[in-house]
Amino acid sequence: MVGGAERKTGSAMAWVVGYTDAVGDLAANPNRPISAAWATSVLDVRMRNPHFVDLLDRFHAVNPGATPSEALRRSLSAEQDAILAAQDAGDFPFPVYPSEHYTDPKAWPEVYRWLRQNQQGYGNRYFTNLVQRELATAVSQRTIAMRFLGRVLPHIVGEEPQWANCGCSDMSGDRRNWLSGRDEQFRYGTVGVEEEQALGGLVVSRFMSDIFNDIVSEPDDTRRVVGLDRNDPELPENIAWRRACSTPEEIWSGVWDDLHDRLMLADVPGSWLGFQLADFSRRADARRVVEEEGQFDGVAALFSWYQGSAEIRRRKLKNMREVLLRAGGLLVIADFARTVARGTYLMPEDIWGRPTIYANDGDRLVPVLSAGNGRFERVRVLPGLIGLAEGGPHAEDVRRLAGD
Ligand SMILES: C[S@@+](CC[C@H](N)C(=O)[O-])C[C@H]1O[C@@H](n2cnc3c(N)ncnc32)[C@H](O)[C@@H]1O
């Protein structure tokens, strides 16, 4: 039984139980040993502490639309942000341990105790990030979804398309898209394509993976990508938060810092890349972008649709469809979501499992890919892509990839 939650009733209790389940899943994930150690320490120590459970309640009160998994990601990221900031400023009271240290669940409670003491305001920083800030990871491999779909659906997106990337964060992913075919060090990582086995399990198919990765590495003819984000990606606090939103494995192994820095420093022509400080849930902002850039052949939202209330999510979808996208263009949404009302509307999933990537077929959103996790190291090609790919150069490949 969760200590601090014992006094709760009804939906608040259900919400904390959802959070506990999500933490339990993370604790049992052998592929993410640092995250698993953090989650184990949360289950063993923190969930028995009424202060922590109250903190979760505050999060829930301020973010009623957020899923327990989002609370989970944010509580981990908020803690990482405080640790990284304290380490960078020389304020961290513990030695800067090697990454293996953090695979020990006993390492985490002492960090949390320090946060609760709020020395130099790091506890307040943790609280603000947990309760008020939305996740802002920029994981550069994710733009592979735009690239792959652009290659298999050129009859929809058109020749030399112009894309809008809504919620682009710092555009490191878009930079990678441009650089991947031109500079070996920025090539997308190999994606394993999964197929369903007779007994329902998913296995990676070498054959399908080769097809998928060949399509991704074809030369890309995108003319321009315009990123929209409502947060200024250059503000130091946003840079720090973005870094903290990555997985502990990416941070403590140094992979994120290294790749990210190289991507941000690499030369990408300004004619190819544009950025607009804009909130795509606001019609006036969307219109302003279109006045300056024209409508877009492709409009994508990669893990940026779910943030905000149901009303804000509804407006984001409407503005993408009605303002940003040209008639007949390609809409791409990657999120933890499912479609309702015959595909005309999206609903966020309660627990973040496999993200689904949707493309538009007329007014409907059709699930076309599902990814093993938010990092796109594995995908599954869904039958919904077959119809859309008809008439394009990869119709047959897509049929094979979808196991048809
Ligand atoms: C989880 S991050 C994802 C970033 C990037 N697309 C990726 O896949 O790594 C969500 C991003 O969407 C942005 N965002 C969320 N709602 C937005 C809105 N209404 N208008 C503009 N940007 C928004 C956030 O500021 C943040 O940078």
The ligand as an SDF file (V2000), in Angstrom:
LIG
                    3D

 27 29  0  0  0  0  0  0  0  0999 V2000
    8.2640   17.0100  -25.4190 C   0  0  0  0  0  0  0  0  0  0  0  0
    8.8680   18.3660  -26.3410 S   0  0  0  0  0  0  0  0  0  0  0  0
    9.1550   17.5870  -27.9020 C   0  0  0  0  0  0  0  0  0  0  0  0
   10.1840   18.3050  -28.7120 C   0  0  0  0  0  0  0  0  0  0  0  0
   10.5170   17.6930  -30.0760 C   0  0  0  0  0  0  0  0  0  0  0  0
    9.3810   17.8200  -30.9930 N   0  0  0  0  0  0  0  0  0  0  0  0
   10.9240   16.2520  -29.9400 C   0  0  0  0  0  0  0  0  0  0  0  0
   10.2090   15.3840  -30.4210 O   0  0  0  0  0  0  0  0  0  0  0  0
   11.9610   15.9630  -29.3360 O   0  0  0  0  0  0  0  0  0  0  0  0
    7.4390   19.3520  -26.6220 C   0  0  0  0  0  0  0  0  0  0  0  0
    7.7310   20.6920  -27.2680 C   0  0  0  0  0  0  0  0  0  0  0  0
    6.5160   21.2340  -27.7330 O   0  0  0  0  0  0  0  0  0  0  0  0
    6.4620   22.6070  -27.3950 C   0  0  0  0  0  0  0  0  0  0  0  0
    5.0490   23.0000  -27.3330 N   0  0  0  0  0  0  0  0  0  0  0  0
    4.0770   22.4330  -26.6040 C   0  0  0  0  0  0  0  0  0  0  0  0
    2.9100   23.0800  -26.8010 N   0  0  0  0  0  0  0  0  0  0  0  0
    3.1610   24.0720  -27.6840 C   0  0  0  0  0  0  0  0  0  0  0  0
    2.3670   25.0810  -28.2840 C   0  0  0  0  0  0  0  0  0  0  0  0
    1.0900   25.1990  -27.9950 N   0  0  0  0  0  0  0  0  0  0  0  0
    2.9510   25.9010  -29.1730 N   0  0  0  0  0  0  0  0  0  0  0  0
    4.2710   25.7950  -29.4650 C   0  0  0  0  0  0  0  0  0  0  0  0
    5.0680   24.8730  -28.9230 N   0  0  0  0  0  0  0  0  0  0  0  0
    4.5180   24.0240  -28.0370 C   0  0  0  0  0  0  0  0  0  0  0  0
    7.1810   22.6810  -26.0610 C   0  0  0  0  0  0  0  0  0  0  0  0
    7.6150   23.9990  -25.7750 O   0  0  0  0  0  0  0  0  0  0  0  0
    8.3240   21.6990  -26.2900 C   0  0  0  0  0  0  0  0  0  0  0  0
    9.4420   22.3190  -26.8770 O   0  0  0  0  0  0  0  0  0  0  0  0
  1  2  1  0
  2  3  1  0
  2 10  1  0
  3  4  1  0
  4  5  1  0
  5  6  1  0
  5  7  1  0
  7  8  2  0
  7  9  1  0
 10 11  1  0
 11 12  1  0
 11 26  1  0
 12 13  1  0
 13 14  1  0
 13 24  1  0
 14 15  1  0
 14 23  1  0
 15 16  2  0
 16 17  1  0
 17 18  1  0
 17 23  2  0
 18 19  1  0
 18 20  2  0
 20 21  1  0
 21 22  2  0
 22 23  1  0
 24 25  1  0
 24 26  1  0
 26 27  1  0
M  CHG  2   2   1   9  -1
M  END
$$$$
